[in-house]
Amino acid sequence: MSELLVDKYLDELVKKNGSDMYLTIGHPPVIRMQDDQIVPIAKNGLRPIDIDHFIQELMTKDNIAEFKEKMELNLAFTRGSKQRFRFNFFRQQQQNGIVIRRISCNIPTIEELRLPEIYAKAIMRKRGLIILASPGGSGKSTSMAAMIGHRNRNMSGHVVTIEDPIEFVHEHQKCIITQREVGIDTVSYNNALKNALRQRADVIAIGEIRDRHAMEHAIRFAETGHLCIATLHSNNASQAIDRMINLFPDDTRTYVLSTLAQNLIAIFSQRLVNGLKKERELATDILLNEGLIKNHIIKGEINDIKDSQERFYNLGMRTFDQSLYDLFTSHKISLETAIDESDNPSALKLRINQTGAATVEMMNSLNNRSMSGYSRSKSNDLE
């Protein structure tokens, strides 16, 4: 596959305004659209040689060696000044596969992403730790870029980002932006993190906290008077605290909880859910480290955090279920979507029913769907 053909595939992804492209041997290349529909762009299945040509065109010798050793590799690829793509190379069924994600080089603003105002306030803090905790594909990297962009436009200083790979390229505005890509600008995350304090940064952005070392550095940055923002894979804010704590040995739990309580600013979790107008809507789970929340963290009362989030809704906190309820009652998502995306479907359904937010017909339709799914499940069990 020539470079021109690689460009042709990327052109098709851009032309269709898709978010991702999937390349697997034996199947036609397909594009995931913004509404999550999967659309094939060819009739014939890809051959092993087709994937190999992608590898030859896009990987350096070191990349190829790393891919052979780890059987996973992430790369960022830029075309011109406006188009950027993230390639994930992997092995499946003893063959190579690729997922291409389209990344916008136009960094969106916090307002354009319709992020709550607290995102903008948090990124302007002088010191502390901000965690963006969400599953993959939820837009947390985009939100981080928007937050850094907001600070870049409004406050002077030095921002150092450590990413694998770099997804959004920032231009200097009021800030000097230093962006380091693991494997290209630095040997490893750990090496870059060790040297970040020597670079006189005001803000340090960690592309992803993957292990204890990265978490230790994030906390230390906050303790030493820096603002640190990082992403973490987690389903919601309270689960993110569990994940961070579990990176450390049990005998350090008390110290970790105390340190986290003293330095955490906020945990923002988000999901992109299907909207009624064929566009994605943002559902957020926001935990602010204030008052009772701080006490919960110090005492390790992680299971009590969600209840306190709900109580302090008026202070800017919210759970996913509260956000889904708001989206439903403002006619942005369907009842089915709200329930499907809920962390506690029974409780959310009860709240919607008790407040009269849904019509009788809506609730009956939802209940019929649930019963239909239950009946199919029981039928399958009997087969």
C-alpha positions as CSV (number, residue, x, y, z in Angstrom):
1,M,0.0,0.0,0.0
2,S,1.6,3.2,-1.1
3,E,1.8,6.5,0.8
4,L,-0.8,7.9,-1.6
5,L,-3.2,5.1,-0.6
6,V,-2.6,5.8,3.1
7,D,-3.5,9.4,2.3
8,K,-6.6,8.2,0.5
9,Y,-7.8,6.3,3.5
10,L,-7.2,9.3,5.8
11,D,-8.9,11.6,3.2
12,E,-12.0,9.3,3.4
13,L,-12.0,9.5,7.2
14,V,-11.9,13.3,7.0
15,K,-14.4,13.5,4.2
16,K,-17.0,11.4,6.0
17,N,-16.3,13.4,9.2
18,G,-15.7,10.0,11.0
19,S,-14.1,9.7,14.4
20,D,-12.2,6.4,13.9
21,M,-11.1,3.9,11.2
22,Y,-10.7,0.2,11.8
23,L,-8.3,-1.9,9.7
24,T,-8.3,-5.7,10.3
25,I,-7.1,-8.4,8.0
26,G,-9.8,-10.2,6.1
27,H,-12.4,-7.4,6.5
28,P,-13.0,-4.2,4.6
29,P,-11.8,-1.0,6.3
30,V,-14.7,0.6,8.2
31,I,-15.3,4.1,9.7
32,R,-17.0,4.9,12.9
33,M,-19.2,8.0,12.4
34,Q,-19.9,10.6,15.0
35,D,-23.2,8.9,15.9
36,D,-21.4,5.6,16.4
37,Q,-22.6,4.0,13.2
38,I,-20.1,1.7,11.5
39,V,-19.7,2.3,7.7
40,P,-17.5,0.2,5.4
41,I,-15.6,2.2,2.8
42,A,-14.6,-0.7,0.5
43,K,-15.9,-4.1,-0.6
44,N,-12.8,-6.2,-0.4
45,G,-11.1,-7.3,2.8
46,L,-7.6,-6.1,3.8
47,R,-4.7,-8.4,3.2
48,P,-1.7,-8.9,5.5
49,I,0.5,-7.0,3.0
50,D,-1.8,-4.0,3.2
51,I,-1.3,-3.7,7.0
52,D,2.4,-4.3,6.6
53,H,2.6,-1.3,4.2
54,F,1.0,0.9,6.8
55,I,3.7,-0.3,9.3
56,Q,6.5,0.4,6.8
57,E,5.2,3.9,6.0
58,L,4.5,5.1,9.5
59,M,7.0,3.3,11.8
60,T,10.7,4.0,12.4
61,K,13.0,1.1,13.0
62,D,12.8,1.6,16.7
63,N,8.9,1.7,16.5
64,I,9.0,-1.6,14.6
65,A,11.3,-3.2,17.2
66,E,9.0,-1.9,20.0
67,F,5.9,-3.2,18.3
68,K,7.5,-6.7,17.8
69,E,8.4,-6.8,21.5
70,K,5.3,-5.3,23.1
71,M,2.7,-6.2,20.3
72,E,1.1,-2.7,21.0
73,L,2.2,0.7,19.7
74,N,0.6,4.2,19.7
75,L,1.8,6.8,17.2
76,A,0.6,10.3,16.2
77,F,0.7,11.4,12.6
78,T,0.3,14.9,11.3
79,R,-0.7,16.0,7.8
80,G,-0.1,19.7,7.0
81,S,-1.1,22.0,9.8
82,K,-4.7,21.0,10.3
83,Q,-5.0,17.2,10.4
84,R,-3.7,14.9,13.1
85,F,-4.3,11.2,13.6
86,R,-3.5,8.7,16.3
87,F,-2.6,5.2,15.2
88,N,-3.0,2.3,17.6
89,F,-1.2,-0.8,16.2
90,F,-2.0,-4.1,17.8
91,R,-2.1,-7.9,17.4
92,Q,-5.3,-9.9,17.1
93,Q,-5.6,-13.6,16.2
94,Q,-1.9,-13.6,15.4
95,Q,-2.3,-10.9,12.9
96,N,-1.7,-7.1,12.8
97,G,-4.5,-4.6,13.1
98,I,-4.8,-0.8,13.3
99,V,-7.3,1.6,14.7
100,I,-6.9,5.2,13.5
101,R,-8.4,8.0,15.5
102,R,-8.9,11.4,13.9
103,I,-7.7,14.3,16.2
104,S,-8.6,17.9,15.5
105,C,-5.7,20.3,15.3
106,N,-8.0,23.1,16.1
107,I,-8.1,23.1,19.9
108,P,-11.7,23.6,21.0
109,T,-12.5,26.0,23.8
110,I,-14.1,25.0,27.1
111,E,-17.2,26.8,25.9
112,E,-17.3,25.0,22.6
113,L,-17.2,21.6,24.4
114,R,-19.9,22.8,26.7
115,L,-17.9,21.9,29.7
116,P,-19.1,23.2,33.1
117,E,-17.5,26.5,34.2
118,I,-15.7,24.7,37.0
119,Y,-13.3,23.2,34.4
120,A,-12.1,26.8,33.6
121,K,-11.8,27.8,37.2
122,A,-9.8,24.7,38.1
123,I,-7.2,25.1,35.4
124,M,-6.4,28.6,36.6
125,R,-5.4,27.5,40.1
126,K,-1.8,28.1,41.2
127,R,-1.2,24.6,42.6
128,G,-2.9,21.3,43.2
129,L,-4.0,18.2,41.3
130,I,-6.7,17.9,38.7
131,I,-7.7,14.4,37.5
132,L,-9.7,13.8,34.3
133,A,-11.0,10.3,34.9
134,S,-13.0,8.6,32.2
135,P,-13.1,5.5,30.0
136,G,-11.3,5.6,26.6
137,G,-13.2,7.5,23.8
138,S,-14.9,9.8,26.3
139,G,-13.1,13.0,25.2
140,K,-10.9,13.5,28.2
141,S,-7.8,14.2,26.1
142,T,-9.8,16.8,24.2
143,S,-11.0,18.3,27.5
144,M,-7.5,18.5,28.8
145,A,-6.4,20.3,25.6
146,A,-9.2,22.8,26.0
147,M,-8.3,23.5,29.6
148,I,-4.6,24.0,28.8
149,G,-5.7,26.3,25.9
150,H,-7.8,28.3,28.3
151,R,-4.9,28.9,30.6
152,N,-2.6,29.6,27.6
153,R,-5.0,32.4,26.6
154,N,-5.5,33.9,30.0
155,M,-2.3,33.5,32.2
156,S,1.4,33.6,31.6
157,G,3.7,30.8,32.6
158,H,5.4,27.6,31.4
159,V,3.3,24.5,30.7
160,V,5.0,21.2,30.2
161,T,3.0,18.3,28.7
162,I,4.2,14.7,28.8
163,E,2.2,12.6,26.3
164,D,2.2,9.3,24.5
165,P,1.5,10.4,21.9
166,I,1.0,14.1,21.5
167,E,-2.6,14.6,20.3
168,F,-3.1,18.4,20.2
169,V,-0.4,20.8,19.3
170,H,-0.5,24.1,21.3
171,E,1.0,27.4,20.1
172,H,2.6,29.8,22.5
173,Q,0.2,32.6,23.5
174,K,0.5,33.9,27.0
175,C,2.2,30.6,28.0
176,I,5.3,28.9,26.8
177,I,4.0,25.4,25.9
178,T,6.6,22.6,26.0
179,Q,5.3,19.3,24.6
180,R,7.3,16.1,25.1
181,E,6.3,12.9,23.4
182,V,7.3,9.6,25.0
183,G,9.6,7.6,22.6
184,I,10.5,10.7,20.5
185,D,11.4,13.5,22.9
186,T,12.1,11.4,26.0
187,V,12.9,7.8,26.6
188,S,10.0,7.1,29.0
189,Y,7.2,8.7,31.1
190,N,9.3,8.1,34.2
191,N,12.3,9.8,32.8
192,A,10.3,12.9,31.6
193,L,8.5,13.1,34.9
194,K,11.8,13.0,36.9
195,N,13.1,16.0,34.9
196,A,9.9,18.1,34.8
197,L,10.6,20.0,38.0
198,R,14.0,21.1,36.6
199,Q,12.2,22.7,33.7
200,R,10.7,25.4,35.9
201,A,7.1,24.5,34.9
202,D,4.1,26.2,36.3
203,V,1.7,23.5,35.0
204,I,2.6,19.9,34.3
205,A,0.2,17.8,32.2
206,I,0.6,14.0,32.3
207,G,-1.1,12.3,29.3
208,E,-2.1,9.3,31.4
209,I,-1.4,8.0,34.9
210,R,-0.6,4.3,34.3
211,D,1.4,3.3,37.3
212,R,2.5,4.1,40.8
213,H,5.5,6.2,39.6
214,A,3.4,8.5,37.6
215,M,0.9,9.0,40.5
216,E,3.8,9.7,42.9
217,H,5.1,12.4,40.6
218,A,1.7,13.9,40.1
219,I,1.2,14.3,43.9
220,R,4.8,15.6,44.3
221,F,4.2,18.2,41.6
222,A,1.2,19.5,43.5
223,E,2.9,19.3,46.9
224,T,5.8,21.5,45.6
225,G,3.6,24.3,44.4
226,H,2.8,23.3,40.8
227,L,-0.5,22.7,39.1
228,C,-0.7,19.1,37.8
229,I,-3.4,17.9,35.4
230,A,-3.5,14.3,34.4
231,T,-5.9,11.7,32.9
232,L,-6.8,8.3,34.4
233,H,-8.9,5.5,33.1
234,S,-11.9,5.1,35.3
235,N,-15.7,5.0,35.1
236,N,-16.5,7.8,37.5
237,A,-14.9,10.1,40.0
238,S,-15.2,8.0,43.1
239,Q,-13.8,5.0,41.3
240,A,-10.9,7.1,40.3
241,I,-9.9,7.6,43.9
242,D,-10.0,3.9,44.5
243,R,-7.8,3.4,41.4
244,M,-5.3,6.0,42.6
245,I,-5.1,4.5,46.1
246,N,-4.7,0.9,44.8
247,L,-1.6,1.9,42.9
248,F,0.2,2.0,46.2
249,P,1.0,-0.7,48.8
250,D,-1.5,-1.3,51.6
251,D,0.9,-0.1,54.3
252,T,1.1,3.4,52.7
253,R,-2.7,3.8,52.4
254,T,-3.1,6.3,55.3
255,Y,-0.3,8.5,54.0
256,V,-1.6,8.4,50.4
257,L,-5.1,9.3,51.5
258,S,-3.9,12.2,53.6
259,T,-1.6,13.5,50.8
260,L,-4.3,13.2,48.2
261,A,-6.8,15.0,50.4
262,Q,-4.4,17.9,50.9
263,N,-3.5,18.3,47.2
264,L,-6.5,17.2,45.1
265,I,-8.5,20.1,43.5
266,A,-11.1,18.1,41.5
267,I,-11.8,14.9,39.6
268,F,-13.8,15.4,36.4
269,S,-15.3,12.4,34.7
270,Q,-17.3,12.5,31.5
271,R,-19.1,10.4,29.0
272,L,-20.4,11.2,25.5
273,V,-23.9,9.9,25.1
274,N,-26.2,9.7,22.1
275,G,-28.4,12.8,21.9
276,L,-31.9,13.3,20.3
277,K,-30.5,15.5,17.6
278,K,-28.0,13.0,16.3
279,E,-25.1,14.6,18.1
280,R,-23.3,13.5,21.2
281,E,-24.2,15.1,24.5
282,L,-21.8,15.4,27.4
283,A,-22.6,13.8,30.8
284,T,-20.3,14.8,33.6
285,D,-19.4,13.4,37.1
286,I,-17.8,16.2,39.1
287,L,-16.1,15.8,42.4
288,L,-14.6,18.9,44.2
289,N,-12.3,18.3,47.1
290,E,-14.0,20.5,49.6
291,G,-15.4,20.2,53.1
292,L,-17.0,16.8,53.7
293,I,-15.4,15.3,50.5
294,K,-12.0,16.0,51.9
295,N,-12.9,14.3,55.2
296,H,-14.2,11.3,53.3
297,I,-10.9,11.0,51.5
298,I,-8.8,11.4,54.6
299,K,-10.8,8.7,56.4
300,G,-10.9,6.4,53.4
301,E,-14.7,6.6,53.2
302,I,-14.7,6.2,49.4
303,N,-18.2,4.5,49.4
304,D,-19.7,7.6,51.0
305,I,-18.4,10.0,48.4
306,K,-21.1,9.6,45.8
307,D,-23.9,10.4,48.3
308,S,-22.0,13.6,49.3
309,Q,-21.6,14.6,45.6
310,E,-25.4,14.4,45.2
311,R,-25.9,16.5,48.3
312,F,-23.6,19.3,47.1
313,Y,-25.1,19.6,43.6
314,N,-25.7,23.3,44.2
315,L,-21.9,23.8,44.8
316,G,-21.1,22.5,41.4
317,M,-20.7,18.8,42.1
318,R,-22.8,16.2,40.4
319,T,-22.9,12.4,39.7
320,F,-23.4,10.9,36.3
321,D,-27.0,10.1,37.2
322,Q,-27.8,13.7,38.1
323,S,-26.2,14.8,34.8
324,L,-28.2,12.2,32.8
325,Y,-31.4,13.3,34.6
326,D,-30.7,17.0,33.6
327,L,-30.0,16.0,30.0
328,F,-33.3,14.0,29.9
329,T,-35.4,16.7,31.5
330,S,-33.9,19.3,29.1
331,H,-35.0,17.1,26.1
332,K,-31.4,16.4,25.0
333,I,-31.3,12.6,25.4
334,S,-34.0,9.9,25.4
335,L,-35.2,8.1,28.5
336,E,-33.6,4.9,27.1
337,T,-30.2,6.6,26.8
338,A,-30.4,8.0,30.3
339,I,-31.2,4.6,31.8
340,D,-28.6,2.7,29.6
341,E,-25.8,5.1,30.6
342,S,-26.7,5.2,34.3
343,D,-24.5,4.0,37.1
344,N,-27.6,3.0,39.0
345,P,-30.5,2.5,36.5
346,S,-33.1,1.5,39.1
347,A,-32.5,4.6,41.2
348,L,-32.5,6.9,38.2
349,K,-35.7,5.3,36.9
350,L,-37.3,5.8,40.3
351,R,-36.3,9.5,40.4
352,I,-37.7,10.1,36.9
353,N,-40.9,8.3,37.8
354,Q,-41.4,10.2,41.1
355,T,-40.7,13.6,39.7
356,G,-43.1,13.0,36.7
357,A,-40.3,13.9,34.3
358,A,-41.4,11.1,31.9
359,T,-44.8,10.4,30.5
360,V,-46.7,7.2,31.4
361,E,-46.2,6.1,27.8
362,M,-42.4,6.6,28.1
363,M,-42.2,4.6,31.3
364,N,-44.4,1.8,29.9
365,S,-42.2,1.6,26.7
366,L,-39.1,1.4,28.9
367,N,-40.6,-1.3,31.1
368,N,-41.8,-3.3,28.1
369,R,-38.3,-3.1,26.6
370,S,-36.8,-4.3,29.9
371,M,-39.3,-7.2,30.1
372,S,-38.6,-8.1,26.4
373,G,-34.9,-8.2,27.1
374,Y,-35.5,-10.4,30.2
375,S,-37.7,-12.7,28.2
376,R,-35.1,-13.1,25.5
377,S,-32.4,-13.8,28.1
378,K,-34.5,-16.5,29.7
379,S,-35.3,-18.0,26.3
380,N,-31.6,-18.1,25.5
381,D,-30.9,-19.8,28.8
382,L,-33.3,-22.6,28.0
383,E,-31.9,-23.3,24.5
